[in-house]
Amino acid sequence: MSPSSTHHRFRDPRSTKYDFLVSVLVRCPGCEKVAHVGTAPDLAGVHDQGLFARRRLVCRSCGTAKEWSRGGVALHRDRHEPATDPHFGVPLWLQTETRHGWVWAYNLEHLDLIRRFVQAPLREGIPWHDHGRKMTVVARLPAWMQQAKNRDEVLRAIARIHASLLRA
C-alpha cells in the first residue's frame, strides 16, 4: 500500500465511546468557557479509568471545580439535542449542529476518529464473523454521517468544532 492510499482507507480501530470518557471537554457551568472532566484519584491516590470512576470537573478560566462520585451516568442518545457529559450533565464543548443533527465528540481523539472515518472513501468495518466488539464508535454513527453525500457538510462541522477551541 502506498503512503498516499492510507488517507483514502479507514480501518475501524474498534474503539467504543467508553474509550473516550477518560478525558472530556465541556462547557463550564460557571463561565461558559472550556472546562475539563477527567478521572479523579480515589482515597488511595489511584486513578480508576472505568465508567463509574470518580470524576472531577475543572475550569481554568473561572476556577470552578466539582467532584462526581458513583452517581448516575447518562450517555447521550438524542441526535436532535446537544450532547452532554455523562457524569455532570453539562454540555460538551466539541459539538455543533447541522441540518441533519448534532456532530459531537468527547475529546479531540474522539473527534479525530470521526473525521478520519468521514473523510475516507474506503471504510473497512469489522467482519461479520468476528466475535469481538461490533458496536464501535464508527459503527454507531448516524446513517446521515456515514453517507458520502453528507461528507463535506460533516467535515465542515468538524472544522467549526476545531475552530471553537481556537477561540476559547
Secondary structure as the mmCIF struct_conf table of DSSP 4:
data_model
#
loop_
_struct_conf.conf_type_id
_struct_conf.id
_struct_conf.beg_label_comp_id
_struct_conf.beg_label_asym_id
_struct_conf.beg_label_seq_id
_struct_conf.end_label_comp_id
_struct_conf.end_label_asym_id
_struct_conf.end_label_seq_id
HELX_RH_3T_P HELX_RH_3T_P1 PRO A 3 HIS A 8
STRN STRN1 ARG A 9 ARG A 11
HELX_RH_3T_P HELX_RH_3T_P2 LYS A 17 PHE A 20
TURN_TY1_P TURN_TY1_P1 LEU A 21 VAL A 22
STRN STRN2 SER A 23 ARG A 27
TURN_TY1_P TURN_TY1_P2 PRO A 29 CYS A 31
BEND BEND1 GLU A 32 LYS A 33
STRN STRN3 VAL A 34 THR A 39
TURN_TY1_P TURN_TY1_P3 LEU A 43 ALA A 44
BEND BEND2 GLY A 45 GLY A 45
BEND BEND3 GLY A 50 GLY A 50
TURN_TY1_P TURN_TY1_P4 LEU A 51 PHE A 52
BEND BEND4 ALA A 53 ALA A 53
STRN STRN4 ARG A 55 VAL A 58
TURN_TY1_P TURN_TY1_P5 ARG A 60 CYS A 62
STRN STRN5 ALA A 65 TRP A 68
BEND BEND5 ARG A 70 ARG A 70
TURN_TY1_P TURN_TY1_P6 ARG A 79 HIS A 80
BEND BEND6 GLU A 81 GLU A 81
STRN STRN6 THR A 84 THR A 84
TURN_TY1_P TURN_TY1_P7 PRO A 86 PHE A 88
HELX_LH_PP_P HELX_LH_PP_P1 VAL A 90 VAL A 90
STRN STRN7 PRO A 91 LEU A 92
BEND BEND7 TRP A 93 LEU A 94
STRN STRN8 GLN A 95 GLU A 97
BEND BEND8 ARG A 99 HIS A 100
STRN STRN9 TRP A 102 TRP A 104
BEND BEND9 TYR A 106 ASN A 107
HELX_RH_AL_P HELX_RH_AL_P1 LEU A 108 GLN A 119
BEND BEND10 PRO A 121 PRO A 121
STRN STRN10 LEU A 122 GLU A 124
TURN_TY1_P TURN_TY1_P8 TRP A 128 HIS A 129
BEND BEND11 GLY A 132 GLY A 132
BEND BEND12 MET A 135 MET A 135
TURN_TY1_P TURN_TY1_P9 VAL A 137 ARG A 140
BEND BEND13 LEU A 141 LEU A 141
HELX_RH_AL_P HELX_RH_AL_P2 ALA A 143 GLN A 146
HELX_RH_3T_P HELX_RH_3T_P3 ALA A 148 ASN A 150
HELX_RH_AL_P HELX_RH_AL_P3 ARG A 151 ARG A 167
#
